[in-house]
């Protein structure tokens, strides 16, 4: 009988995996169509000749390879489903070491990002499925090739992309489309798998205590709070960056909330939009027309509010929520009203937010309630625009000290955001998304509005542009001169000096300004002048053009601040080379190559890659020189130190402007505000309240994050913390959901 039970469990597990793969395969054809559409769209979205050609090539390549990619991915998933039932295919010993190529590392980064997106959206369904499959398979840990793992789904998708002859760059062009389709399909597939197992009687009810796994030598300890189980649960989800772990913990909190709702309210649906009952709808509309008040007085936008005002407002909101709750027609509506009320009680009790700002947060409770009643995914996704808006505003105001927000543009913007939302009570998600996007744009200006910071940002942006262009000019000139016989003295001057000159001119005047074009022509003229001149006519041309060329070279070096003896040293080296050319002691360069060089230099920008990974030399002295002021309040932290890992580099690029951090630099620990990052995300600016700023390069930011020298002040967002505290109250008193 036991053998029959094992066989039945095995057959059931096989059916689950086969159905999961079948669900995933249904996504591939529409996904390939969506990718084609996006590539068509992007192929005409740039004026850069080289970039447009690259995108066109990506479109043609995908059109040729997409059938192979679709079939290859489906076959790989089916193979993984079969291997999931047996032993892992890898036979490498646990302690073995091997070198991993750059291509493999890059593929792993792409698949890891996709897998984390799936985990972020489907964490609760995924964890339930893990427990149910463990119950069937009898294995504590899934095999590395387990097809149900997001990592396996994503890895095979990327592997087959490369196997079909497609490139990493083409994946990056369409990764947003891929992520959207894959995440949505995987969520549906996990949900369907769980529903099927429940219908077969496999763990219809899941005990949360089963989720906390301990080592063999560990002993159970006391639980400090109801949310502790969620912490342990979400730590098991992923070993990625702290940012990814924070997202997983947030998903764990939302997952526990969803389970509470579905267990207490069997008919509660967190997946589909709903309409409140007629009586509740009428009550909400009536509430929306009531003037916002504080106690017995209406809000005064010019008033200054204190803690007592916030406490009175919190009491009024509890009373209004109770009145609306009595009008609810279903248990789901009552539960929604209660949870939103508890969340805002937590937000209003947050003493790190100034009372004047908490008053405006309070006015969002009713608009958020209307959204939560009609869009239950407010409880299931951190990406809901209402949550994102509250979290962004909260992250910006919690770091300010008393008196530093009131009356500023930030408080004015928060007031405006709330008033816009109140004016459109029936718009719901759309208005929250609109004002969230507007708030993000506002932040980019507000955080750098101080004159000193604004000037530093302007200069830093120019430094990044200049250095990046100089590097790329050098690379392109190396490629251009690769097959041209140019003396080393001229070659070194063009690479080390003239590339910087062209970059400065492009930033100062523009790439097509006459002065910039003249400097580009000077490079081609120098190459020609330095080639052998066997004929009298060519020597006459050199004599005639040499004064203007030398003047242009001096003018260019002047842009870099190369003057006096330093400039004369370069002119002497070039002059000696030109003298040798005059006597035919250098190699001759065909006129066709000179013409091609001139044309390519004139359109140099068309060949530059917009590469955010380009190394950026940064020098503190040059920053101070360009500012033209005392830069004692600016600390420049250039690249150096340990090399950060790829996950840490990814984390550094995803930091949110406006958030507060603790920075440990040269033994001094300070609180800093993340106020700006450059267009290419190579430079990051952190500001202290007293005005001192830290300009840090991207790799150094990642290294500081990796070493724990740069730590987020808040590990949880405002709405996650509010949800966690609401859960603690509900776990202690679940009857209040329907009271």
C-alpha positions, 0 to 999 in steps of 0.5 A: 500500500505504501508503494502504491501511495508513493507511485500515486504521489509521483504521478501527481507530481509529474502531472503538475510539472507537465501542466505547468510547462504546458501553461508556460509554453502557451506564453511563447508564441504571443511573447515572440509576437510582442518582441517583434512589435517592440523591436519594430518600434525601437528600430525607428526610435533613434537618430543615431545611425549606428544605434539605428542600424544595430536595432534593425539588425536585432529585428532581422536576427530575431525574425530569423531566430524566433521559431528556433527560440520558441521551439528550443525553449519549449523543449528545454522546459519539457526536459527540465520537467523530466529531470525534476523527477530524478537526480540533478544532472550536474555531477560536479562535486560540491567543493569543485572549482571552475572558471566561469566565462564572461558570457556565462556570467552575463547570461546569469545576470539576465536570468537572475533579474528575470527570476527575481521579478517572478519571485517579487510578483508570485512569492506567496503562490510559489511558496505554497507550491514549494510546500505542496510539492515537498509533500509529494516528493518528500524532498526538503530542497528542490533539485537545481533543475526543478522546472517549477523554480523561477530560476530554472524557467528564466535560465532556460529562456535566456540560454535558448535565446543565446543558443538561437544565435541572438545576443545579450544586447538584443535581449536588453532591448526587449527585456521589459516586454519579456518580463511583463509577459513572463511574470504574468504567465508564471503567476497564473501558472503557479496559481493554477498548479496550487489550485489543482493540488488543492483539488486533489487534497494536497495540503488544502490548509498550510501551517505557517510554522512549516515554513520556518526551517532550522538547521539540525543543531539549532533550537527553536527560540521564542517568537518576538512578534507575529511578523517574525515567521514572515522574516524567516520565510522570506529569507529562504526565497533568495540569497540575492542583494539586500534590495532583493531580499527587502523586496522578498520580505515585502512580498512575504508580508503581502503574502501573509496578508493574502492568506489571512484574507483568504482563510478568514474570508473564503470568497475574498479575491485578490486577483480581479477588480470588484465593485463595492456594494450599492450602499457602500458606494453611496456612502463613499460618494457622500464621504468624498463630498464632505469637506476635510476637517480637523476636529470641528475646524476645516483644514487650513493650508497655511496652519501649523499642526502639532502632535495633538492635531494629528491625534485628533485627526486619527480619532476622526478617521477611525470614527469615519472608517467605522461609520463606512464599515457599517454600510459595507454589504459583504465581509470582504468590504468590511475586512478591506475597510479595517485593514486600510484603517489599521495601516493609516493608524500606523502611518499617523503614529510614525513619529519620524514624519513631521506632524504637518506632513502626517496631516496630509498623509491622513487625507489619503486614507479615504482615496486609498480605501476607494482604490483598495475596495475596487482593486484588491491587488492593492493588498497583493503587489508592491507595484500598485501606484497608491503604495508606490506614491505613499512609499516615495513620499514617506522615504523623502520626509522621514529623514528630515529634522524638525523644521526642515520640511515645513514651508518648503517646496516638498511640503507644497508638492505633497499638499498638491499631490493630495489635493489632486487625488481628492479632486478625482475620487473616481479615477482610482489607480490612474490618478495615483499613477499620474501623481506618482510620476509627477512626484518623481519628476519633482524630486529630481529638481527639488533634491538639487535646488540648493544653489551649491548642489545645483552647480555641483550637479551641473558640473558633475554631469558635464564631467561625466559627459566629457570623460565618457566622450573622451574615452569613446572618442579615443576608442573610435580613433584607435579603430579608425587609425588601426590600418593607417601608418601613423607615427607613435608620437602623433598617435599618442597625441591624438589618443591622449590629448586630442580626444579630450579636446574634442570631448571638451569642445563637444560639451562646450559648443556642441558636436556640430558647432563650427569650432568643434568641426574645425578641431575634428578636421585638425586631427585629419590634417595632422595625420596627413601632414605627418605622412611622407611628402615626396613631391614638391606640391605636397611639401608646398601644401604643408608649408602653406597649411602648417601655421593654421594647423599649429594655431588650431592645435594650440587652441585645442590644448588651451581648452584643456588648460595645457598652456606655456611650457607644457604646450610647447613640449607637445608642439616640439614633438609634433614639429619634429615629426612633421619635419621628418615627414617633410624629408620623407622619413615617415611612411606615406598615407594614400589620399583615399585613407585621409579622405575616409579619416576626415569623413569619419571624424566629422561624424564621430558621434554616430559611432559612439556607443552609449555605454553606461559601463564605460570606466569614468576617470574622476579627479577631485582637483578637476571638479574644483577647477571646473567649479571655480569655487572652494570645493571644501564642502565636496568630497569626491570618492573616485573608483578604487578599493575592492571590486563589487559583485554584479548584484551589488552593481545592480543594487547601486543602480536601483537606489531611489532618489530621496532616500536616506542612508548612513555613510561610513567614510574614512572612519566618520559616520554621517546621515546622507540624503541621496539627491542625484545621479547622472544620466548614465548613472556613473556619478551619484551625489549624497548630501548631508543636512549641513550642506556637505556633499559626497560625489561617488562613482557607481562602482564605489557606491556598489563597493560601499554597499557591499562592505556595509559602509553605505546602509539604507536608513529604512529597511522597509517602506512605509506601507510595508511597515504599516501592513506588518503592524496591521497584521500584528493587530489582526493576528492578535484580534482577528475578529475585528476584521468583521466586527 
